[in-house]
Amino acid sequence: MNKNKMVLPGDQLATSEELTPGGGTFEEDGVIRASRVGIYVVDEKFKKATVKPLTSVPVMIQNGDTVLATITMVKPNMAIADVIHVIGKKRAISGDTNGTIRVSEIAQSYVKEANEKFSNGDIVRAKVTQVTPSLQLATKDNNLGVIKAVCGKCRHPLTRKSMILECKNCGNIEKRKIASDYGEFDPNAF
């Protein structure tokens, strides 16, 4: 992966044979991955991979913001997501980042249960519909929804095949509420 490039959580940065994990990274099965949104930097002297946060001045989440969030839990009537970045604001987030996407706010069409459209670990682009008393998110619009997902069986990245997602590693097929630019999303564009 190119150094000094913006990365998303879960992006593969290097192997543990090349570098050691530093701040903003973690190692999984010999692969160093990003644990936060930020800029990928390599400390050549110590051979260490790090992901630096965009800036240190925090920003408060507001109604109408478009955010990136990681799905942390899926229940029948909702998905719980941790907001990791406010799009358009190159700063860390301050305040409550734990949000809820109610089943009625997932898609324009009827969704019976949230697990039909989301899975743990998915990275979604969502719109903030409420900040207090609790953070509420929605993914109804065409450009909102899952922008990055991994296979539920083998944890390899899923690729878009029409309106479904397919694992090139094991052939598993999964459904999600995918954003219109799934697979084409450029983290440097925000």
TORPA-4810 file (N, C-alpha, C, O; in nm, 3 decimals):
<nodes>
NODE_1_0.084_-0.118_0.000_0.000_0.000_0.000_0.089_0.124_0.000_0.197_0.124_0.058_M
NODE_2_0.041_0.229_-0.066_0.116_0.354_-0.073_0.121_0.424_0.061_0.021_0.432_0.132_N
NODE_3_0.238_0.473_0.095_0.253_0.550_0.218_0.191_0.688_0.197_0.174_0.733_0.084_K
NODE_4_0.156_0.755_0.307_0.096_0.888_0.307_-0.036_0.891_0.231_-0.068_0.989_0.164_N
NODE_5_-0.112_0.783_0.241_-0.243_0.773_0.178_-0.348_0.757_0.287_-0.322_0.694_0.389_K
NODE_6_-0.467_0.815_0.266_-0.574_0.800_0.363_-0.627_0.658_0.360_-0.645_0.599_0.253_M
NODE_7_-0.651_0.602_0.480_-0.698_0.465_0.492_-0.819_0.457_0.583_-0.846_0.548_0.662_V
NODE_8_-0.893_0.347_0.571_-1.010_0.319_0.654_-0.978_0.204_0.747_-0.886_0.127_0.720_L
NODE_9_-1.052_0.190_0.858_-1.029_0.076_0.947_-1.042_-0.056_0.871_-1.135_-0.075_0.792_P
NODE_10_-0.947_-0.145_0.896_-0.947_-0.276_0.831_-0.864_-0.282_0.704_-0.833_-0.391_0.657_G
NODE_11_-0.826_-0.166_0.648_-0.744_-0.167_0.527_-0.610_-0.235_0.555_-0.550_-0.213_0.660_D
NODE_12_-0.565_-0.318_0.461_-0.435_-0.384_0.473_-0.326_-0.283_0.441_-0.330_-0.217_0.337_Q
NODE_13_-0.228_-0.272_0.533_-0.119_-0.177_0.516_0.011_-0.246_0.476_0.080_-0.201_0.386_L
NODE_14_0.044_-0.356_0.544_0.171_-0.427_0.521_0.159_-0.564_0.586_0.055_-0.600_0.641_A
NODE_15_0.267_-0.641_0.577_0.272_-0.768_0.648_0.365_-0.752_0.768_0.446_-0.660_0.773_T
NODE_16_0.351_-0.842_0.865_0.435_-0.835_0.985_0.580_-0.870_0.952_0.669_-0.846_1.033_S
NODE_17_0.604_-0.927_0.835_0.742_-0.953_0.792_0.810_-0.825_0.745_0.932_-0.812_0.755_E
NODE_18_0.730_-0.730_0.693_0.784_-0.604_0.643_0.801_-0.500_0.754_0.905_-0.434_0.763_E
NODE_19_0.697_-0.485_0.837_0.691_-0.379_0.936_0.632_-0.431_1.067_0.576_-0.540_1.072_L
NODE_20_0.644_-0.350_1.173_0.577_-0.379_1.299_0.459_-0.283_1.313_0.464_-0.172_1.261_T
NODE_21_0.352_-0.325_1.382_0.236_-0.237_1.398_0.264_-0.125_1.497_0.325_-0.148_1.602_P
NODE_22_0.220_-0.005_1.465_0.234_0.110_1.553_0.098_0.169_1.584_-0.004_0.100_1.570_G
NODE_23_0.094_0.293_1.626_-0.031_0.360_1.662_-0.130_0.360_1.547_-0.093_0.385_1.432_G
NODE_24_-0.256_0.332_1.578_-0.362_0.333_1.478_-0.364_0.210_1.389_-0.430_0.208_1.285_G
NODE_25_-0.289_0.103_1.431_-0.286_-0.020_1.353_-0.303_-0.140_1.444_-0.296_-0.128_1.567_T
NODE_26_-0.325_-0.256_1.384_-0.326_-0.381_1.459_-0.279_-0.492_1.365_-0.284_-0.477_1.243_F
NODE_27_-0.234_-0.602_1.424_-0.188_-0.715_1.345_-0.290_-0.828_1.355_-0.339_-0.859_1.464_E
NODE_28_-0.322_-0.889_1.241_-0.416_-1.000_1.236_-0.364_-1.102_1.136_-0.356_-1.074_1.017_E
NODE_29_-0.330_-1.219_1.185_-0.280_-1.328_1.100_-0.164_-1.285_1.010_-0.159_-1.320_0.892_D
NODE_30_-0.071_-1.209_1.067_0.048_-1.168_0.994_0.029_-1.048_0.903_0.120_-1.009_0.830_G
NODE_31_-0.091_-0.987_0.906_-0.120_-0.870_0.824_-0.143_-0.750_0.916_-0.219_-0.759_1.013_V
NODE_32_-0.079_-0.639_0.885_-0.099_-0.516_0.962_-0.211_-0.438_0.894_-0.206_-0.411_0.774_I
NODE_33_-0.312_-0.402_0.974_-0.431_-0.331_0.923_-0.452_-0.200_0.999_-0.406_-0.184_1.112_R
NODE_34_-0.522_-0.107_0.936_-0.558_0.020_0.999_-0.667_-0.003_1.101_-0.759_-0.082_1.078_A
NODE_35_-0.658_0.066_1.215_-0.764_0.057_1.316_-0.843_0.187_1.325_-0.938_0.197_1.403_S
NODE_36_-0.805_0.288_1.245_-0.878_0.414_1.245_-0.866_0.480_1.108_-0.782_0.442_1.027_R
NODE_37_-0.952_0.580_1.085_-0.942_0.662_0.965_-0.823_0.755_0.985_-0.810_0.819_1.089_V
NODE_38_-0.737_0.763_0.886_-0.623_0.852_0.897_-0.527_0.837_0.782_-0.560_0.778_0.679_G
NODE_39_-0.407_0.889_0.801_-0.303_0.884_0.699_-0.202_0.775_0.735_-0.147_0.773_0.845_I
NODE_40_-0.178_0.685_0.639_-0.083_0.576_0.657_0.059_0.631_0.643_0.094_0.691_0.541_Y
NODE_41_0.141_0.609_0.748_0.278_0.658_0.750_0.368_0.543_0.796_0.331_0.465_0.883_V
NODE_42_0.488_0.535_0.736_0.586_0.433_0.775_0.706_0.504_0.836_0.765_0.593_0.775_V
NODE_43_0.741_0.462_0.957_0.864_0.510_1.021_0.976_0.420_0.971_0.993_0.307_1.018_D
NODE_44_1.053_0.471_0.874_1.157_0.391_0.809_1.267_0.350_0.906_1.323_0.241_0.895_E
NODE_45_1.298_0.437_1.002_1.405_0.409_1.097_1.373_0.286_1.182_1.458_0.199_1.203_K
NODE_46_1.248_0.279_1.233_1.207_0.170_1.321_1.123_0.064_1.249_1.076_-0.032_1.311_F
NODE_47_1.104_0.081_1.117_1.025_-0.012_1.036_0.888_-0.037_1.100_0.849_-0.152_1.124_K
NODE_48_0.816_0.073_1.126_0.688_0.066_1.195_0.579_0.132_1.112_0.597_0.243_1.061_K
NODE_49_0.464_0.065_1.097_0.348_0.119_1.028_0.259_0.192_1.128_0.230_0.137_1.235_A
NODE_50_0.217_0.312_1.096_0.125_0.387_1.182_0.016_0.452_1.097_0.035_0.477_0.978_T
NODE_51_-0.096_0.479_1.161_-0.202_0.556_1.097_-0.226_0.678_1.185_-0.276_0.666_1.297_V
NODE_52_-0.189_0.794_1.133_-0.204_0.918_1.209_-0.344_0.972_1.190_-0.396_0.975_1.078_K
NODE_53_-0.407_1.016_1.302_-0.540_1.077_1.288_-0.530_1.201_1.201_-0.423_1.262_1.191_P
NODE_54_-0.639_1.239_1.140_-0.636_1.351_1.047_-0.591_1.480_1.114_-0.506_1.550_1.059_L
NODE_55_-0.645_1.515_1.229_-0.596_1.626_1.310_-0.630_1.597_1.454_-0.702_1.502_1.483_T
NODE_56_-0.580_1.676_1.543_-0.605_1.652_1.685_-0.717_1.738_1.742_-0.758_1.715_1.855_S
NODE_57_-0.767_1.836_1.667_-0.874_1.922_1.716_-1.007_1.850_1.694_-1.044_1.823_1.580_V
NODE_58_-1.080_1.819_1.803_-1.203_1.741_1.787_-1.319_1.821_1.727_-1.324_1.943_1.736_P
NODE_59_-1.412_1.748_1.666_-1.532_1.805_1.609_-1.653_1.737_1.672_-1.649_1.617_1.701_V
NODE_60_-1.758_1.813_1.695_-1.882_1.757_1.749_-1.972_1.714_1.633_-1.985_1.785_1.533_M
NODE_61_-2.034_1.597_1.646_-2.127_1.548_1.545_-2.254_1.631_1.552_-2.304_1.661_1.660_I
NODE_62_-2.306_1.670_1.434_-2.426_1.753_1.428_-2.530_1.690_1.336_-2.497_1.609_1.250_Q
NODE_63_-2.659_1.728_1.357_-2.767_1.683_1.269_-2.731_1.719_1.125_-2.682_1.829_1.098_N
NODE_64_-2.757_1.627_1.034_-2.730_1.651_0.893_-2.591_1.611_0.847_-2.567_1.601_0.727_G
NODE_65_-2.497_1.587_0.941_-2.363_1.543_0.903_-2.370_1.408_0.833_-2.455_1.324_0.864_D
NODE_66_-2.280_1.387_0.738_-2.261_1.256_0.678_-2.138_1.197_0.745_-2.033_1.262_0.754_T
NODE_67_-2.151_1.073_0.793_-2.044_1.012_0.872_-2.008_0.874_0.818_-2.085_0.811_0.745_V
NODE_68_-1.890_0.829_0.856_-1.851_0.690_0.836_-1.861_0.623_0.972_-1.820_0.681_1.073_L
NODE_69_-1.915_0.502_0.975_-1.933_0.431_1.101_-1.909_0.282_1.079_-1.929_0.230_0.969_A
NODE_70_-1.867_0.215_1.186_-1.847_0.071_1.182_-1.961_0.004_1.256_-1.990_0.040_1.370_T
NODE_71_-2.027_-0.092_1.192_-2.135_-0.167_1.257_-2.072_-0.256_1.364_-1.985_-0.337_1.334_I
NODE_72_-2.118_-0.240_1.488_-2.062_-0.317_1.599_-2.157_-0.425_1.651_-2.113_-0.522_1.713_T
NODE_73_-2.288_-0.408_1.627_-2.385_-0.507_1.673_-2.511_-0.495_1.586_-2.554_-0.384_1.551_M
NODE_74_-2.568_-0.609_1.551_-2.691_-0.609_1.472_-2.797_-0.684_1.549_-2.779_-0.800_1.585_V
NODE_75_-2.909_-0.617_1.574_-3.025_-0.677_1.640_-3.138_-0.678_1.538_-3.127_-0.612_1.435_K
NODE_76_-3.245_-0.751_1.563_-3.353_-0.755_1.463_-3.408_-0.618_1.425_-3.436_-0.594_1.308_P
NODE_77_-3.425_-0.528_1.523_-3.489_-0.399_1.494_-3.392_-0.283_1.477_-3.435_-0.169_1.456_N
NODE_78_-3.260_-0.309_1.487_-3.164_-0.199_1.473_-3.023_-0.251_1.456_-2.993_-0.367_1.483_M
NODE_79_-2.937_-0.161_1.410_-2.793_-0.187_1.406_-2.726_-0.079_1.490_-2.763_0.038_1.484_A
NODE_80_-2.628_-0.120_1.568_-2.550_-0.026_1.649_-2.420_0.000_1.572_-2.357_-0.093_1.522_I
NODE_81_-2.382_0.127_1.564_-2.263_0.165_1.488_-2.180_0.264_1.567_-2.233_0.348_1.639_A
NODE_82_-2.048_0.254_1.551_-1.956_0.347_1.614_-1.907_0.443_1.506_-1.839_0.401_1.412_D
NODE_83_-1.939_0.572_1.520_-1.898_0.672_1.422_-1.747_0.691_1.432_-1.693_0.715_1.540_V
NODE_84_-1.679_0.679_1.316_-1.534_0.689_1.313_-1.484_0.815_1.243_-1.367_0.852_1.259_I
NODE_85_-1.571_0.881_1.165_-1.527_1.000_1.094_-1.648_1.081_1.046_-1.749_1.023_1.003_H
NODE_86_-1.638_1.214_1.054_-1.738_1.302_0.996_-1.684_1.346_0.860_-1.579_1.410_0.854_V
NODE_87_-1.754_1.313_0.753_-1.707_1.345_0.618_-1.706_1.497_0.600_-1.801_1.567_0.634_I
NODE_88_-1.596_1.544_0.544_-1.580_1.687_0.520_-1.512_1.761_0.634_-1.482_1.880_0.621_G
NODE_89_-1.488_1.693_0.744_-1.422_1.755_0.859_-1.301_1.671_0.894_-1.315_1.561_0.947_K
NODE_90_-1.184_1.720_0.865_-1.062_1.641_0.886_-1.015_1.655_1.030_-0.907_1.706_1.058_K
NODE_91_-1.099_1.608_1.121_-1.068_1.615_1.263_-1.119_1.493_1.336_-1.206_1.421_1.286_R
NODE_92_-1.064_1.470_1.455_-1.112_1.362_1.542_-1.250_1.400_1.593_-1.287_1.518_1.592_A
NODE_93_-1.326_1.303_1.639_-1.462_1.327_1.688_-1.462_1.339_1.839_-1.393_1.264_1.908_I
NODE_94_-1.541_1.434_1.889_-1.558_1.452_2.032_-1.703_1.419_2.067_-1.792_1.440_1.986_S
NODE_95_-1.726_1.367_2.185_-1.861_1.335_2.230_-1.900_1.192_2.199_-1.815_1.109_2.167_G
NODE_96_-2.030_1.165_2.211_-2.082_1.029_2.192_-2.070_0.987_2.046_-2.116_1.059_1.957_D
NODE_97_-2.009_0.873_2.021_-1.993_0.824_1.884_-2.072_0.695_1.861_-2.067_0.639_1.751_T
NODE_98_-2.144_0.649_1.962_-2.221_0.525_1.951_-2.361_0.559_1.900_-2.440_0.622_1.970_N
NODE_99_-2.391_0.518_1.776_-2.519_0.553_1.715_-2.603_0.431_1.683_-2.556_0.318_1.685_G
NODE_100_-2.729_0.457_1.652_-2.826_0.353_1.621_-2.885_0.379_1.483_-2.920_0.492_1.449_T
NODE_101_-2.896_0.273_1.404_-2.969_0.279_1.278_-3.091_0.189_1.294_-3.079_0.066_1.291_I
NODE_102_-3.208_0.250_1.311_-3.331_0.172_1.327_-3.366_0.104_1.195_-3.334_0.155_1.088_R
NODE_103_-3.432_-0.009_1.203_-3.466_-0.087_1.083_-3.544_-0.003_0.982_-3.528_-0.022_0.861_V
NODE_104_-3.627_0.090_1.029_-3.706_0.175_0.939_-3.621_0.281_0.870_-3.667_0.344_0.775_S
NODE_105_-3.497_0.300_0.915_-3.408_0.403_0.857_-3.298_0.342_0.770_-3.207_0.414_0.727_E
NODE_106_-3.304_0.211_0.744_-3.198_0.144_0.667_-3.213_0.167_0.518_-3.115_0.200_0.451_I
NODE_107_-3.334_0.148_0.464_-3.354_0.157_0.319_-3.490_0.218_0.288_-3.578_0.224_0.375_A
NODE_108_-3.507_0.263_0.163_-3.636_0.318_0.119_-3.743_0.209_0.119_-3.858_0.235_0.153_Q
NODE_109_-3.704_0.087_0.082_-3.797_-0.025_0.078_-3.808_-0.089_0.217_-3.729_-0.059_0.307_S
NODE_110_-3.905_-0.176_0.233_-3.929_-0.243_0.361_-3.814_-0.338_0.395_-3.772_-0.418_0.312_Y
NODE_111_-3.766_-0.328_0.518_-3.663_-0.419_0.569_-3.721_-0.484_0.693_-3.757_-0.414_0.788_V
NODE_112_-3.731_-0.616_0.694_-3.790_-0.687_0.807_-3.697_-0.685_0.929_-3.740_-0.652_1.039_K
NODE_113_-3.569_-0.721_0.907_-3.472_-0.723_1.017_-3.341_-0.662_0.970_-3.302_-0.676_0.853_E
NODE_114_-3.273_-0.594_1.061_-3.148_-0.524_1.029_-3.040_-0.619_0.977_-2.957_-0.578_0.895_A
NODE_115_-3.038_-0.744_1.024_-2.933_-0.836_0.981_-2.948_-0.880_0.835_-2.861_-0.949_0.781_N
NODE_116_-3.058_-0.840_0.770_-3.074_-0.863_0.626_-2.986_-0.767_0.547_-2.952_-0.795_0.431_E
NODE_117_-2.948_-0.654_0.607_-2.880_-0.548_0.534_-2.743_-0.509_0.591_-2.665_-0.444_0.523_K
NODE_118_-2.714_-0.548_0.716_-2.586_-0.514_0.779_-2.528_-0.635_0.850_-2.600_-0.728_0.887_F
NODE_119_-2.396_-0.631_0.870_-2.326_-0.735_0.945_-2.217_-0.667_1.029_-2.168_-0.560_0.993_S
NODE_120_-2.179_-0.730_1.140_-2.074_-0.674_1.225_-1.947_-0.649_1.143_-1.906_-0.733_1.062_N
NODE_121_-1.887_-0.534_1.164_-1.763_-0.498_1.095_-1.783_-0.420_0.967_-1.687_-0.365_0.914_G
NODE_122_-1.906_-0.414_0.915_-1.931_-0.334_0.795_-1.897_-0.188_0.822_-1.921_-0.137_0.931_D
NODE_123_-1.842_-0.122_0.722_-1.822_0.023_0.731_-1.930_0.087_0.646_-1.943_0.056_0.527_I
NODE_124_-2.007_0.176_0.707_-2.120_0.240_0.639_-2.102_0.390_0.632_-2.037_0.451_0.717_V
NODE_125_-2.161_0.448_0.528_-2.176_0.593_0.519_-2.320_0.620_0.558_-2.412_0.561_0.500_R
NODE_126_-2.342_0.709_0.655_-2.476_0.734_0.705_-2.497_0.883_0.728_-2.402_0.961_0.737_A
NODE_127_-2.623_0.922_0.737_-2.661_1.059_0.766_-2.705_1.066_0.912_-2.779_0.979_0.958_K
NODE_128_-2.661_1.170_0.984_-2.702_1.190_1.123_-2.840_1.254_1.121_-2.859_1.361_1.064_V
NODE_129_-2.938_1.186_1.185_-3.075_1.238_1.190_-3.110_1.294_1.327_-3.207_1.370_1.341_T
NODE_130_-3.032_1.258_1.429_-3.057_1.307_1.565_-2.927_1.293_1.644_-2.855_1.195_1.630_Q
NODE_131_-2.899_1.394_1.728_-2.779_1.389_1.811_-2.813_1.365_1.957_-2.746_1.286_2.025_V
NODE_132_-2.917_1.432_2.007_-2.957_1.414_2.147_-3.102_1.372_2.153_-3.180_1.413_2.067_T
NODE_133_-3.144_1.294_2.248_-3.067_1.239_2.359_-2.975_1.123_2.319_-2.885_1.086_2.394_P
NODE_134_-2.999_1.066_2.199_-2.911_0.959_2.152_-2.881_0.981_2.005_-2.962_1.039_1.932_S
NODE_135_-2.765_0.934_1.961_-2.722_0.952_1.823_-2.798_0.855_1.733_-2.792_0.733_1.752_L
NODE_136_-2.870_0.909_1.635_-2.949_0.829_1.541_-2.895_0.852_1.400_-2.864_0.965_1.361_Q
NODE_137_-2.883_0.743_1.323_-2.830_0.749_1.188_-2.929_0.689_1.090_-3.017_0.612_1.128_L
NODE_138_-2.914_0.725_0.962_-2.999_0.669_0.857_-2.915_0.639_0.733_-2.818_0.710_0.705_A
NODE_139_-2.952_0.534_0.660_-2.882_0.497_0.537_-2.979_0.482_0.421_-2.953_0.406_0.328_T
NODE_140_-3.091_0.555_0.425_-3.196_0.540_0.323_-3.155_0.586_0.184_-3.194_0.524_0.085_K
NODE_141_-3.078_0.693_0.173_-3.044_0.748_0.042_-2.956_0.652_-0.037_-2.889_0.565_0.020_D
NODE_142_-2.956_0.669_-0.169_-2.881_0.583_-0.261_-2.730_0.585_-0.234_-2.664_0.482_-0.246_N
NODE_143_-2.676_0.701_-0.197_-2.532_0.713_-0.174_-2.491_0.671_-0.033_-2.374_0.678_0.002_N
NODE_144_-2.588_0.629_0.048_-2.561_0.587_0.185_-2.573_0.434_0.195_-2.640_0.370_0.115_L
NODE_145_-2.506_0.380_0.296_-2.509_0.235_0.317_-2.368_0.181_0.331_-2.274_0.255_0.359_G
NODE_146_-2.355_0.051_0.311_-2.226_-0.016_0.329_-2.131_0.025_0.217_-2.166_0.018_0.099_V
NODE_147_-2.010_0.069_0.255_-1.908_0.104_0.155_-1.793_0.004_0.157_-1.712_-0.001_0.064_I
NODE_148_-1.786_-0.076_0.264_-1.680_-0.178_0.275_-1.732_-0.289_0.365_-1.787_-0.264_0.472_K
NODE_149_-1.713_-0.415_0.319_-1.760_-0.530_0.397_-1.666_-0.647_0.376_-1.597_-0.657_0.275_A
NODE_150_-1.665_-0.736_0.475_-1.585_-0.858_0.464_-1.677_-0.980_0.473_-1.787_-0.973_0.528_V
NODE_151_-1.631_-1.090_0.418_-1.706_-1.214_0.414_-1.733_-1.266_0.555_-1.644_-1.267_0.639_C
NODE_152_-1.855_-1.309_0.579_-1.892_-1.365_0.708_-1.830_-1.501_0.734_-1.827_-1.546_0.849_G
NODE_153_-1.781_-1.567_0.630_-1.720_-1.699_0.647_-1.568_-1.693_0.660_-1.512_-1.753_0.752_K
NODE_154_-1.501_-1.619_0.569_-1.354_-1.622_0.568_-1.289_-1.487_0.596_-1.166_-1.478_0.602_C
NODE_155_-1.369_-1.380_0.614_-1.321_-1.246_0.649_-1.241_-1.177_0.539_-1.172_-1.079_0.566_R
NODE_156_-1.248_-1.224_0.414_-1.185_-1.156_0.302_-1.280_-1.047_0.253_-1.401_-1.056_0.275_H
NODE_157_-1.228_-0.944_0.185_-1.315_-0.836_0.136_-1.419_-0.889_0.037_-1.391_-0.979_-0.043_P
NODE_158_-1.539_-0.831_0.043_-1.645_-0.866_-0.050_-1.642_-0.769_-0.167_-1.618_-0.650_-0.148_L
NODE_159_-1.667_-0.820_-0.288_-1.674_-0.735_-0.406_-1.817_-0.731_-0.456_-1.893_-0.827_-0.442_T
NODE_160_-1.852_-0.618_-0.516_-1.988_-0.598_-0.565_-2.010_-0.673_-0.695_-1.928_-0.670_-0.786_R
NODE_161_-2.124_-0.741_-0.700_-2.167_-0.811_-0.820_-2.314_-0.778_-0.836_-2.400_-0.845_-0.778_K
NODE_162_-2.343_-0.675_-0.914_-2.477_-0.619_-0.928_-2.523_-0.566_-0.791_-2.459_-0.476_-0.737_S
NODE_163_-2.630_-0.620_-0.735_-2.680_-0.570_-0.606_-2.647_-0.664_-0.490_-2.701_-0.648_-0.380_M
NODE_164_-2.558_-0.761_-0.513_-2.514_-0.850_-0.406_-2.363_-0.839_-0.391_-2.296_-0.778_-0.474_I
NODE_165_-2.311_-0.897_-0.284_-2.167_-0.896_-0.260_-2.117_-1.039_-0.263_-2.181_-1.131_-0.212_L
NODE_166_-2.000_-1.057_-0.325_-1.943_-1.190_-0.341_-1.800_-1.192_-0.288_-1.724_-1.097_-0.304_E
NODE_167_-1.765_-1.305_-0.223_-1.629_-1.324_-0.176_-1.551_-1.397_-0.285_-1.586_-1.508_-0.323_C
NODE_168_-1.446_-1.334_-0.334_-1.363_-1.395_-0.439_-1.281_-1.512_-0.383_-1.234_-1.597_-0.458_K
NODE_169_-1.264_-1.516_-0.249_-1.185_-1.621_-0.186_-1.263_-1.753_-0.172_-1.214_-1.859_-0.211_N
NODE_170_-1.385_-1.745_-0.115_-1.460_-1.869_-0.088_-1.590_-1.881_-0.167_-1.657_-1.984_-0.160_C
NODE_171_-1.626_-1.777_-0.244_-1.747_-1.783_-0.325_-1.876_-1.751_-0.251_-1.984_-1.758_-0.310_G
NODE_172_-1.867_-1.716_-0.123_-1.984_-1.683_-0.043_-2.055_-1.560_-0.102_-1.990_-1.465_-0.144_N
NODE_173_-2.188_-1.564_-0.103_-2.271_-1.453_-0.151_-2.343_-1.393_-0.031_-2.401_-1.466_0.049_I
NODE_174_-2.339_-1.260_-0.018_-2.406_-1.193_0.093_-2.482_-1.072_0.042_-2.447_-1.014_-0.061_E
NODE_175_-2.587_-1.035_0.115_-2.667_-0.917_0.082_-2.639_-0.808_0.184_-2.619_-0.836_0.302_K
NODE_176_-2.640_-0.684_0.137_-2.623_-0.568_0.223_-2.703_-0.452_0.163_-2.746_-0.459_0.048_R
NODE_177_-2.723_-0.348_0.242_-2.775_-0.221_0.192_-2.649_-0.146_0.150_-2.589_-0.075_0.230_K
NODE_178_-2.610_-0.162_0.024_-2.483_-0.106_-0.022_-2.502_0.035_-0.077_-2.604_0.067_-0.137_I
NODE_179_-2.400_0.118_-0.056_-2.399_0.252_-0.113_-2.375_0.243_-0.263_-2.317_0.146_-0.310_A
NODE_180_-2.420_0.342_-0.337_-2.408_0.340_-0.482_-2.264_0.329_-0.530_-2.239_0.282_-0.641_S
NODE_181_-2.167_0.372_-0.446_-2.027_0.368_-0.487_-1.947_0.258_-0.418_-1.825_0.267_-0.407_D
NODE_182_-2.016_0.153_-0.370_-1.945_0.042_-0.305_-1.839_-0.012_-0.401_-1.867_-0.035_-0.519_Y
NODE_183_-1.720_-0.031_-0.349_-1.610_-0.083_-0.430_-1.536_0.023_-0.509_-1.427_-0.002_-0.561_G
NODE_184_-1.595_0.142_-0.520_-1.531_0.253_-0.591_-1.500_0.367_-0.494_-1.443_0.468_-0.533_E
NODE_185_-1.536_0.349_-0.368_-1.520_0.454_-0.268_-1.374_0.493_-0.255_-1.288_0.407_-0.238_F
NODE_186_-1.347_0.623_-0.263_-1.210_0.675_-0.251_-1.200_0.751_-0.119_-1.255_0.861_-0.108_D
NODE_187_-1.131_0.696_-0.018_-1.122_0.765_0.110_-1.053_0.900_0.100_-1.069_0.984_0.188_P
NODE_188_-0.975_0.921_-0.004_-0.907_1.050_-0.020_-1.002_1.159_-0.069_-0.968_1.278_-0.066_N
NODE_189_-1.122_1.120_-0.115_-1.218_1.216_-0.167_-1.292_1.292_-0.059_-1.359_1.391_-0.088_A
NODE_190_-1.280_1.248_0.066_-1.351_1.322_0.171_-1.253_1.395_0.255_-1.292_1.464_0.350_F
</nodes>
